[in-house]
């Protein structure tokens, strides 16, 4: 096992996190605009609403992936030497894809949502051209290639260092006679598992993207719509889950500094991450429970695996964190540790409404309501994004300072209050059967919309304080 003393890509990761923080703020502003428009507080053109919705979805998912893989890259570099040039190439390809996507939306008028559901890109009703749709899909392809490049570098080095995929996943400990002291650290196990299922998702996503692209240019090129939908949701579900699973590596690496004891690879931990790998690949049919053409066995599998998928998270990461917190006598709270713990809590809590929606009987009446954006906004705002901001705070924290200052405390409190209120309005609206993805709402739905708009403003304020604090921390680091 190679233990690096320094992070060779520290400057690249710090720059990427600053860029990601700014983009997250912009995407939050887009969300604020949509909720205000739905609540009748402002008026925007409906075509523009769906363009903003498309940019918001693609931007948030893409940025979650960007921050997740940056965290994975940073900490994996502690155990294996990674090529710095690969990360810069990744970032260049990623930003090229972003430019193409934004151009397709705000210049070409593309508004087919981030899921690019076939054959919607080619059936715009005159709102956008095939060229605009093709540009959007091409942007996704650039981003997919970028992620694939980074994951392959990580996989190559982990396999070389630990002998095999199974070695990096701690399979000798999980299923053999291996000893815990010889097992790879939690970061390596999480990095290998996340890399494996994200590569599979990206390959499937690239296949359906290229097929859709060819269909745009050559309409006679036939694509089975149900197969395409399965591939799209397999890709989308795996990618956004990978973003969270990659980000949680920050918890394994940073919180031990506060807890005074290392996060260890145990047999339950190793088994849990193998279960994560299998469940992430198998659970996506719960997005297709309303598709009556789907085979019954696939829909049943989607429901059953939805029940089981929360077990590795809750039984290992969340429960282990609670045990560590309870046992630690040296734990102290600052912005980084508070946000990291919030991220695990938000991720865990967000699994509950997701599991509920994964029940076939519930899904029939809830899936096309705001219940669904409710659960994944909990995952993101109070889960992955909270971990991201915690990682950013840790990157620039002054070791001479401990505790939460007034600004950090205000930012955390405002962000938490806004995040809880904002996501709760989604869940309440979903329980009342308010549909999702509608630009225009009736007055009976305005109360939740307007409350959500106010909470969104609090989220933006909290996030702004985090990003400004991070930027100031970078400046101070350079002048020390």
N, C-alpha and C positions, 0 to 999 in steps of 0.2 A: 504494500500500500504506500502510495506517495503522498506525503503531506506537504503542501506548499506553504511557505512562510508568508508569502505576500500574494495579493490578488493581481495577476498580470493584466487583467482587464478591468481594474477598478475604475479607471477614468471613463472607459466606455460605458460601464454599467451606471455610473453616477450620472453621466450625460443622458443616457437612455431614460433613467428614472425621472429626471427633470422634464424631459420631453413628454413622458407618459403622464406626469402630474398635470401639465398644461392641457394635454388632450382630454384627460379625465374631467377637468374643469369645464372645458368646452362642451363635452358630451352631457354633462350635468345641466348646463345652460340650455341645451337642446331639449332635455327632458322637462325642465321648468317651463319652457315655451309651449310644449305640447300639452302639459297639464293645465296651464293657464288658458290655452285655446279651448280645451275640452270643457273647462268650467265657465266659458263665456266671459272671461276677464279680458281677453284680447281677441282680435279677429285676424286670422291669417287665411290665405287661400288654401283650399283643401289639397290641391296638388302639392303646394309647398309643405303642408303638414306631412304628407307621406314621404316627401323627399327628406325632411328632417328626421322622420321616424326611421327611414332606411339608414341614414348617416349615423343616427344615434345607436341603432342596433349593431351595425357593422363596426362602428368606432369603439363602443364599449367592449364588445367581444374581442376585437382585435387588440385593444389596449390591455385587457385582462390577460390575453395570451402573451403579449409583449412583456408585461411586468412579471408574469409567472415564469417565463423561460429565462428572463434576466436574473431572477432570484436563483433559479436552478443552476444557471451557468456560473454565477458568482460563487456559490458555495460548493459546487462540484469541483471548481478550481482549487479548492483546499485539499483535494484528495488525488486528483489526476491533473497533469499539465495539459491545458487546452490551448489551441492555437488562437492567438488574438485576432489574426486576420480573418478567421471564420466569423467572429462576432461582427466585425465591421462590414463584412460582405452581407451577412444576415440583415443588418440594420439598413444597408443601402437598398437591398431588394425589398424589404418591408416598406420603407418610405416611398419607393417607386410604386408599389401596389397601392399605398394610401393616396398618392396623387392621382392615380388612375381612377380609383373609386370615387374620390371627391369630385373629379372632373365629370365623371359619368352622371353623378347625381345633380350637382349644382350648375353644370353647363349643359349636359345632355338631358337632364330632366328625369333620369331613372328613379323610380320609386317603388320597386318590387319587393322591398323589405330585405333584411340581411340574409334571409334563408333562401333567396333566389329560387323559389319553388317552381319546378318545371311543370308546365310550359309558360309560366307567367312572364319571364323575361322577353319572350317572343310575342306575347299577347297583351300589348300595352293599351289597346284602344286608342292609339294615336297620341298618347301622352309622352312617349319617348321612342326613339328610333332603335332599330336593331344594333346600330353601331354603338349607341350609348349602353345598351345591355351588354354587348360584347366587351366593351371597355371595363364595365363593372366586373364581369366574370374574369377578365384578364388580370385585373387588379388582385382578385382573390388568388389567382394562380401564382402571381409573383410572391404574395405573402406566404402561400403554402410551400413554395420552393424554399423560401427563406427559412421557415421553421424546419423543414426537412433537412436542410443543410446543417443547421445547428444541432439537431437531434442526432444526426449520423456521426458528427464529430464527438458528441458526448458518448454515444453507444460504443464507438470505436475505442475510445480511451478506457471506458469502464470495463469492457470485455477484455482488453489487453491487461489491465491491472488486476482483475479478479478472476481471470481464467476462462470465464464463460458468462452467458446471460444468467444462468442459474446461480453461479457464484456471486454475481453482483446483486441478485435478488435474495441472497442468504438462504437458498434452498437446502444446502447441507444442514443448516440449523433447523429450518422449518420442517423438513421431511426426512432427515437422516440423523446421523450421529454427531453432527457438527457441534462445536462448543461456542457459547456466546462470545467469549473473548476473542475468537478467531473470525467472527462474522463481520461483514462490512458495516460501517456506521449507518445510522438511519438515513442520512442524506443520500448515500449511494443507493440504498434500496429504493427509496422514493424516486430518485432520478432515473434509475433503470426502468422501473415500472411505468412511470409517466412517459418516458421516451418510447417504450414499446407500444403502448396503446395510442399515443398521439401520432406516431408514425403510421400505424394502421389506419387511423381516422383520416389523416391527411392524404394518404394514397387513395382511399375510397373517395374522398372529397375531390381530389384532383381528377379522378376518372369521370365523375358526374359533371364536373365543371367543363372539362374538355368536350364531353358528349353534348352538353347544352350549347357550348360555343359552336361546335360543328353544326348543330341543328339550327342555330341562328343564321349561319351563313348558307347552309344547304338544307332547306326545310324538308326535303325528301328523306333526309337521314333520320330514321325512326328511332325514337327513344321510348321505352316503356315507362309510362308516367308513375306507376306504383313502385317499380324498381328504383326509379330516380328519386322518389320521395323517401324510400327506405335508405338509400345511399346518402341523401342530403342530411337526414336527421341522424343517421349514424355518425356522419362527420361532425355535424354541429354539436351533438350531445357529447361526443368524445372530446372535442376541442375545448369546449367551455369547462368541462370537468377537469381536463388536464391542466387548464390554467389555475384552478384552485388547488389541485394536488401538487403542482409544482411550487406554488406560492407557500404551501404549508411547510416546505423545507426551511423557510426562515424561522418558523417556530422551533424546529428541531435544533437549529444552529444558534439562535440568538438567546432564547429564554434560558438555556443552561447557564449563561453568564449571570443571569439574575437569580437563578434558583440555587446556584452553588453546587450543582451536580449534573453530570452529563446525561443526555437523552440516550438510552441504550437500545441496541437491537436485541430484543428478546425473541423467543420462539413465537409467542402470540403476535408480536409486531411483524415478524417475517411472514407468518401465515396470513395476517390481515392484509398485507400489501399484495400478496398473490390473489387474495379474494377481491381486492380493489381492482386489480388488473382484469380479472374475469368479469366482474359485475359491470364495470364501465363499458365493456364491449357488448354485454348482453342486455342491458336495461333499456336501450333506446326505443324498443317498440311501445313503451308507455306513452310516447308522443303520437302513436298511430292508432290508439284505441277506438277512435271514431271512424276509422277507415274499414268499412264492412267487407271490403274485398280482401283484407289481410287474412292469412290463415289463422284459424282459431288458436292453434298452439303457440303462435308468435305473440298474440295478444295476452294469452294466459301467462306466458313467460315474462312479458313486460310487467304484468302486475306482481307476480311472485318475486321477481328479482328486485322490483321497487321496494317491496317489504324488507328484503335482505340487505340492500345496498347500503343502508345507513349503519349496519352493525360494525363494519371495520372502522368507520369514522368514530362512532360513539364509544365503542368498546376499547379502542386503542388510543387514538390521538386525544379525544376530548376527555375520556376517563383518566388516561395517564397524566394529562395536564392537571386535572383536579387533584390527583394524588401528589404530584410534584409540588403544587402550590400549597397543599395542606402540610406536607412534610418539611418544606423549606423554612429555615429560620433566618435566612439572609435576604430573602426576596424584598426588593424595593420597586416602587412604581415610578416610572417616568413615561413620557409620551410613547416611546417605542414599545415598552412592555405592555402598557395599557391597550394599545391598538392591536398588538399581536394576540393578546388574550381575548379581546373583543372579536377578532377575526375568527378564532376557533369557536367561540360561542355563537356568533352569527351564522357560521357555516353549519353548526350542529342544529340550531333552531330552524334554519331554513330547510332542513331535510324533512321536517314534520309536514308542512303543507305540500311538499313535493310528493311524499308518500301517500298522502290523502288523495291528491290528484291522480296518482297512479292506480287507484282502485277503479275498476271498470264501471261500477255503478255510479260512482261520483263523477268520473271523467265525462260521462255522457252529458251531464248538465253543467259542468264547471270548466272544461278545458278551453272553451272559446270565450271565457270571461276573464276579468282582470285578476282572478285568483292566480293565474299562471305567471304574469309579470310580477305579482306579489311575491311568490316564492323565489323566483330567480333574482329579484332585486334584493331580497334578504341575503341570498348567497353572495351577491356581488358587493352591494354597498356595505353590509355589515360583516361580510366574510372576506372575499378575495381582496377587495379594494382597501379594507381596513388593514389587512396584513401588509399590503403594498405600502400604505402610508407608514405603518410601523417599521418596515424595513428601511424606508427613506429616512425616518427619524433616527434610526440606529446608525445609518451610514454617516451621519454628520454630527452625532451626539458628542459632546465634550465630556471625556471621562472624569474630568474634575467636578462636573456638576451632577448631582443626583436629585431625583424628585421631579415633580411637575411644577413648573412656574405658572404664573397667572395666565399667560397667553396660551400655553399648552393645555392647561385645565379648561379654559374657556373653549378652545377649539374642540377638545375631546367631548365636552358636555354638549355643545351645540350640534356637533356631527352625530352623536349618539341619539339625541332627542329628535333631530331631523330625520335620521335614518329609520328609527323605530316608527315615528308617526307617518312618514311617507309610505313605507311598506305596509303598514297596518291599513292605510286607506285603500290600497290595492286589494288586500284580502277582504276587507269589509265590502267593497264594491263587487268583488267576485262572488261573495256569499249572497249578494243581492241580485246576481245575474247581470251585472253591467258588462257589456261586451268589451273585449279588448280590440285594439287596432281600429277604432272608430274615430274619425276626425271630429265629428259633430255629436255632442251629447244633448239629451233632453234636459230641461230644467230640474227634473226629479233627481238627476245624478249630480247636480252642481255642487252640493254640499261637500261630498267626498273629494271632488275635483279641486275645489278651492282650498280645502284644508290641506290636501296633498301639495298644492302649489306653495302654500306657506311653509310646509315642512321641507319642500325641495329647496327653498331659499335658505333654510338653516343648514341643510347639507352642503350647499354651495359655499356658504360662509365658513363652515368648519373646514372643508377641503381647501379653500383659499388660504386659511391660516396655516394649514399643514404645508402647502406648497411654498408659501412665502417663507416659512420657517426653514424649510429645506434649502431654498435658494440662499438664504442668509447663512445657513450652516456651511454650504459649499464655499461661499465667499470667505468666511472666517477660517475655514480649513486651509485655503490657499494662502492666507496672510500670516498663518502661524509659523 
